[in-house]
Amino acid sequence: MASREVSTMIKHGFIADPSLSFSPSRTTSPAKLSSSSPPPPSPPPLNEPTHSNPTLFDMMSEEHHREQPPRRKSHARVAQIMAEFKNGVVYDAPSDVKLTVVGRDGYRVTMDVHRKVLSEKSRFFMAKMSSRREKGVSHMVEISECDDVEIYVETVVLMYCDDLKKKLVGENVVKVLALLKVSAAISFDEGVVSCLEHLEAAPWSGDEEEVVVSCLDELHLPEEEVGLILQRVSSEPTRDRTDDIFLKLLTGVLQAKDDKARREMKVVIFKLVREEADHEVSKETLYGLCHRCLTSLVLCLSEVTTQMNDPGKDRGALMGEIAREADNMLWMVDILIEKKMCDEFVKLWADQKELAELHAKIPTMYRHEISKITAQICVGIGRGRILVNRETRFAVLNTWLEALYEDFGWMRRLSSRSLDRKLVEDGLSQTILTLSLRQQQVILMKWFDRFLSKGDDCPNVQRAFEVWWRRAFIRQVIAEPDASQLQTLYD
């Protein structure tokens, strides 16, 4: 071979560069080896490369061999199916059709089958074999460009089965879907029906569910054939039916007797409500439950105010009743925020004058859970998830901010795991800063005095204080004359 051709092949990687390969003959000749020198290493096995730097040809060959096992495995399964078919099928007449199945990769299989069986079971084969033929001459039929030769061969074998349903027992869902696709492609109606019956009866995993729905949608089978299967994963509920279901679920959680189960199902239902997008639960349903929760909370606090000084009453039980009702209300607020329906509740919460008065009569250790509702509203407003007018924002602070200050220490100590202090403080700061400059001044000056006396038992809204100060004095913004809107806050 000319040196230029060798150089070209080395350049393109078809042979190795001798300068990069190790060869014993290039370093020491056998004649020069001393008697004490160790014998030369034995040659490597035939299936291993003789040099450390593989050529492009070696890499292409290795890649080819890596691709072979799955293909060879499939071919072996086809051979097994063919052998079982040849030895297991008993038919009165000799075969009169040679059916050839050709895959996209060129792999082909020829089967000796019977015209009568194929034409009776498949409209596709009936059309293929409708032409006349001479007596004693086999009909030749070819199916080309098959995605999966194994599935096509297995589908043809199924045409000879007396009990297809039994034959499919134990097959996985993906395999049955593949058989369904081929059965539909060759108009093998009995195969289609059997595969659909299997899919309707068999359980599906999460991944299989998506494949089943996608496959049935792709095949465009008649509604009466696939409707029963798809009812497992889809329906067309009316608004009334959706509301009835949600009302039953939410009411069940709110009235649950087992606290552990109630907490667990609150997490589950909230997650489902968050994912529920196609069928919005109505605002009327949610606010109906909110009014129930508020009524229960007022009744609970009324009872506690009358029983609080009764030595026969368990104080722990009283605290538990208030905490339960407050937690129910807080859960409903979370749902309203998630569904972007909480604006009306802020006004409703601001109007709870009776509840606020009852709250003030009860010791902090019993009532502090109620202030979490106010804290959550402030977080929602501060993060832009609740949009209400300034009058409503001011009103909710006018009714509940003093109570939040009083309860914050207990909230921080007893709810350290569930209360994100920084989140609450940031939300309250942002809510205050959405008010007019004059309103900010009144609220923050009162906060300043309280914070200096209570310290960590008071929410730290120092950031809001600093922003207000810059707005009022450094930027020299002219305060708007809205003293009439201050109402009775901190008179």
Order of alpha helices (4+ residues) and beta strands (2+ residues): alpha-alpha-alpha-beta-beta-alpha-alpha-beta-alpha-alpha-alpha-alpha-alpha-alpha-alpha-alpha-alpha-alpha-alpha-alpha-alpha-alpha-alpha-alpha-alpha-alpha
